[in-house]
Each structure stands twice: as structure tokens, then as C-alpha cells.
Amino acid sequence: MTEGTVTAVFAADNEGVLVVTIDRHPVNALSLAQFKRLRDFFNNVQETHPTARCIVLTASGKLFSAGADVKELSERTTAGQIARSVVSRGCFDAIRRCPIPVIAAVNGAAIGAGVVVSSCCDIILASEAATFSLPEILVGVMGGTRHMARLVPDKIVRYMALTGRKVDARYLERFGGIHEVTSPEALMPAALALAADIAKNSPSAVRLMKEAINLTEDMPLNEGYRVEQLFTTLASSMPDSKEAALAFLEKRKPVWEE
């Protein structure tokens, strides 16, 4: 198995769309080093790619990710596992809290931690060839269920976690966890088109909107809506907010400050 890389290139026809590819031949298993690469990339992407407005996260080869590197897991110790869990949590949190919206383009099997990576993205598109599974119970570990619960109802999480069975993308689409399922050939064009739509919006407004969604996701209704109202007050004082309203009234394309 190769050491692995995380590569980032701007889409040819839209410099605001950044395509990030997980690449660790042959199955994109997430070693500790690969978790660190993903964590560091998403924590620093605003500084390293300041013109990025939306990210499409995908993978090379036929699998999205085979999950955590089983060889590393088999050699685990209590101290090593605690240290590893800090890194993996940091990776997932960096993707979820990335100020730039992240679209997962799941091209093949997403297994265990691969499912978690996709769940931390804002929107998921998947190929008809994609499958999703939480096989941790089959290899003597736990994990993935709390993140999976953001995609499907509790009983489906329990079914997947207790059996270790895989389900296809159409199955998850039924519950709203996946936005769209496409043919393998149409996956990246669909993801790039969606990313381009997001990239056209005000960068400052998009960042604020994503932060508000993240903050309120687990809040009760009244408290969450109150936070949204406070964010609306904050947004209304920003130049792009005034420009959005003026452009709408004047029936023209807005010109954002950034």
C-alpha cells in the first residue's frame, strides 16, 4: 500500500471550485498519516487556497475509502488508540467545520471511516457504484454510528452497525442522506455543477451560513432559531448583504466584495 497523498486542483472552468482527491493506492485506506494530511489540509485551506469558494472531495480509483487502515488497527495499544482517535476526530471536525462548503463525490465504496468522511461534508453525491458500510463490529472496533445518524434514521444506523452489511447509494438516497445518485460518468460533472452554483454566492455569506448551520444543528428549535436571527443581524451589516439586496432590485449580477 502506498504512503498516500491529498491533492487539490481548481476546476478547469471555475477557479472558485477546488477538487480535493484522496489518493492512497489501492483502496484509499485512512492511515494515521492520511488522517493528518486531510486534517491539516482542511484546517488550512483558506490560507493555502484563498480563492476557493466550494470544495468537491472525491477519491482516486474504484473506492472512495476502505476506512481506517486495518493493519494499523491490528497493532493498536490503548495509548496508541487514544492518540489515533485524537487525530481522526480532528480530521472529521476539520472537514465539518471547514468555512468553505464541501461536497462529497463518492465514487465507490465508503467503508467505516470513509462513511464518516462523507458524512462530515455538507452535501453528498454518489455514483451508482457506491456502497456504504459500518463494518467495525466485524474487525473488533466501534465507531461511525453517531456520524451515520446525521444521514439516516436510528433504526437504519443500528441495522448497519450491528450487521456490518453494506447498503447501496440508492438506499441512503431514500432517507435523504444522499442528495443525488448518478451514473459513474456523471458524478463529477454533477458535483462540479453544484459546486459552481454555491461558488457564485457571496463568500462571506456562505461562510456565515455554514457556521450558523453547524452551530444550530443539535440545538432545540427555539434556541437554534434565535442563533439564526443573531446571525441574520450580523450578516445585514456586511457589504455583501447590501450588494445582494441592491443587485436583486436592479435585476443584475451582484459584485461581491471578496
C-alpha positions in Angstrom: 0.0 0.0 0.0 1.4 3.4 -0.9 2.0 6.2 1.5 -0.8 8.3 0.1 -1.5 11.9 -0.8 -4.2 14.5 -0.7 -4.2 16.6 -3.9 -6.1 19.8 -4.7 -6.6 21.4 -8.1 -9.0 24.1 -9.2 -11.7 23.0 -11.7 -10.7 23.9 -15.3 -13.7 26.1 -15.9 -14.3 27.6 -12.4 -11.4 28.8 -10.3 -13.7 29.0 -7.3 -14.3 25.2 -7.2 -11.4 23.2 -5.7 -11.3 19.5 -6.4 -9.6 17.6 -3.5 -8.7 13.9 -4.1 -7.9 11.3 -1.5 -5.3 9.1 -3.1 -3.7 6.1 -1.4 -3.5 3.1 -3.7 -5.1 0.6 -3.9 -8.2 1.2 -1.7 -7.7 4.7 -0.1 -7.4 3.3 3.4 -7.0 6.0 6.0 -3.7 5.6 7.8 -2.8 7.9 10.6 -0.6 9.8 8.2 -3.5 10.2 5.8 -5.9 11.4 8.5 -3.3 14.0 9.4 -3.0 15.1 5.7 -6.8 15.6 5.5 -6.9 17.3 8.8 -4.1 19.8 8.0 -5.5 20.5 4.5 -9.0 21.4 5.7 -7.7 23.3 8.7 -5.5 25.5 6.4 -7.4 25.6 3.1 -8.5 29.2 3.4 -4.8 30.2 3.7 -3.4 27.8 1.1 -6.3 28.3 -1.5 -7.8 31.8 -0.8 -9.8 31.9 -4.0 -11.6 28.6 -3.2 -15.4 29.1 -2.8 -16.5 25.4 -2.8 -14.7 22.1 -2.4 -15.5 18.8 -4.1 -14.0 15.9 -2.1 -13.5 12.7 -4.0 -11.1 9.8 -4.3 -8.9 8.1 -6.9 -9.5 4.6 -8.1 -12.6 2.5 -7.6 -13.1 3.0 -3.9 -13.9 6.2 -2.1 -12.2 4.9 1.1 -11.8 1.5 2.7 -11.8 3.2 6.0 -9.2 3.1 8.7 -6.1 1.1 7.9 -6.8 -2.3 9.4 -3.1 -3.2 9.6 -2.6 -0.2 11.9 -5.7 -1.1 13.9 -4.4 -4.6 14.4 -1.3 -3.3 16.0 -3.1 -0.9 18.4 -2.4 -0.3 22.0 -4.6 1.6 24.4 -2.2 4.6 24.4 -1.8 4.4 20.6 -5.5 4.2 20.0 -6.2 7.2 22.2 -3.6 9.2 20.2 -5.0 8.0 16.9 -8.6 8.9 17.9 -7.5 12.5 18.6 -6.1 12.7 15.0 -9.1 11.1 13.4 -11.6 13.3 15.3 -9.5 16.3 14.3 -9.7 15.2 10.7 -13.5 14.8 10.7 -14.0 18.0 12.6 -11.8 19.9 10.1 -14.0 18.8 7.2 -17.2 19.5 9.0 -16.1 23.0 10.2 -14.3 24.0 7.1 -15.5 27.5 6.4 -15.7 26.6 2.7 -18.6 24.3 1.8 -17.6 20.7 1.0 -19.4 18.4 -1.4 -18.6 14.7 -1.3 -18.5 13.0 -4.6 -18.5 9.3 -3.5 -17.2 7.4 -6.5 -17.1 3.9 -4.9 -17.3 2.0 -1.7 -17.2 4.1 1.5 -16.4 1.9 4.4 -16.2 2.8 8.1 -14.2 6.0 8.4 -14.9 6.5 4.7 -18.6 6.9 5.6 -17.7 9.3 8.4 -15.6 11.5 6.0 -18.5 11.7 3.6 -21.0 12.5 6.4 -18.9 15.4 7.5 -19.3 17.0 4.1 -22.2 19.5 3.6 -23.7 17.6 0.7 -23.2 14.1 -0.7 -23.5 13.0 -4.3 -22.7 9.4 -5.1 -22.2 7.1 -8.0 -24.5 4.2 -8.6 -21.4 2.1 -8.0 -21.0 3.5 -4.4 -21.8 1.5 -1.3 -21.8 2.4 2.3 -21.0 0.2 5.3 -20.1 0.3 9.0 -18.1 -3.0 9.4 -16.4 -2.0 12.6 -18.1 -4.8 14.6 -16.5 -7.3 12.2 -13.0 -6.2 13.0 -13.4 -5.7 16.7 -13.8 -1.9 17.0 -16.5 0.6 17.4 -17.3 3.9 15.6 -19.1 5.7 12.9 -22.7 5.4 14.2 -23.0 8.9 15.5 -21.9 10.4 12.2 -24.1 8.0 10.3 -27.1 9.2 12.4 -26.7 12.5 10.5 -27.6 10.7 7.3 -30.3 8.1 8.1 -32.8 7.3 10.9 -31.7 5.5 14.1 -33.0 2.1 13.1 -31.0 2.1 9.8 -27.9 3.1 11.8 -28.5 0.1 14.1 -29.1 -2.2 11.2 -25.8 -1.2 9.5 -23.7 -1.2 12.7 -25.0 -4.4 14.2 -24.7 -6.5 11.0 -21.8 -4.8 9.3 -23.7 -5.1 6.0 -23.3 -2.7 3.2 -26.1 -0.7 1.5 -26.0 1.0 -1.9 -26.3 4.7 -2.6 -29.9 4.4 -3.7 -30.9 3.0 -0.3 -29.4 6.0 1.5 -30.9 8.4 -1.0 -34.3 7.2 0.1 -33.7 8.7 3.6 -32.2 12.0 2.3 -28.7 11.3 3.3 -27.5 11.5 -0.3 -28.6 14.4 -2.4 -28.2 12.7 -5.8 -27.2 9.4 -7.2 -25.7 9.5 -10.7 -24.0 7.2 -13.2 -20.3 6.9 -12.6 -19.6 9.1 -15.6 -22.0 11.8 -14.5 -20.8 12.0 -10.9 -18.0 14.6 -11.2 -19.9 16.8 -13.7 -22.9 16.9 -11.4 -20.7 17.6 -8.3 -18.8 20.4 -10.2 -22.1 22.0 -11.4 -23.5 22.0 -7.9 -20.2 23.4 -6.5 -20.3 26.2 -9.2 -23.8 27.2 -8.0 -22.5 27.6 -4.5 -19.3 29.4 -5.6 -21.4 32.1 -7.3 -22.8 33.2 -3.9 -21.2 35.7 -1.6 -18.2 34.0 0.1 -18.8 35.9 3.3 -22.5 35.0 3.4 -21.7 31.3 2.6 -19.2 31.1 5.4 -21.7 32.7 7.9 -24.5 30.4 6.7 -22.4 27.3 7.2 -21.3 28.4 10.6 -24.8 29.0 11.6 -26.0 25.6 10.4 -23.1 23.9 12.3 -23.9 25.8 15.5 -27.6 25.1 15.4 -27.6 21.5 14.2 -28.1 19.9 17.6 -29.9 22.8 19.3 -33.6 22.8 20.2 -35.8 24.7 17.8 -36.2 28.0 19.8 -32.6 28.3 20.7 -31.4 27.4 17.2 -33.7 29.9 15.6 -32.5 32.6 18.0 -29.0 32.0 16.9 -30.0 32.2 13.2 -31.7 35.6 14.0 -28.5 36.8 15.6 -26.5 35.7 12.5 -29.0 37.5 10.3 -28.4 40.7 12.2 -24.6 40.2 11.8 -25.0 39.4 8.1 -27.1 42.5 7.5 -24.3 44.8 8.4 -21.9 43.2 5.9 -21.3 44.9 2.5 -22.2 41.8 0.5 -25.6 41.8 2.2 -26.4 45.3 0.9 -25.0 44.4 -2.5 -27.2 41.3 -2.7 -30.3 43.3 -2.0 -29.4 46.1 -4.4 -28.5 43.6 -7.2 -31.8 41.9 -6.7 -33.7 45.1 -7.0 -31.7 46.3 -10.0 -32.0 42.8 -11.7 -28.3 42.4 -12.2 -25.5 40.1 -11.2 -24.1 41.0 -7.8 -20.4 42.0 -7.4 -19.1 40.6 -4.2 -16.5 42.4 -2.0 -14.1 39.4 -2.0 
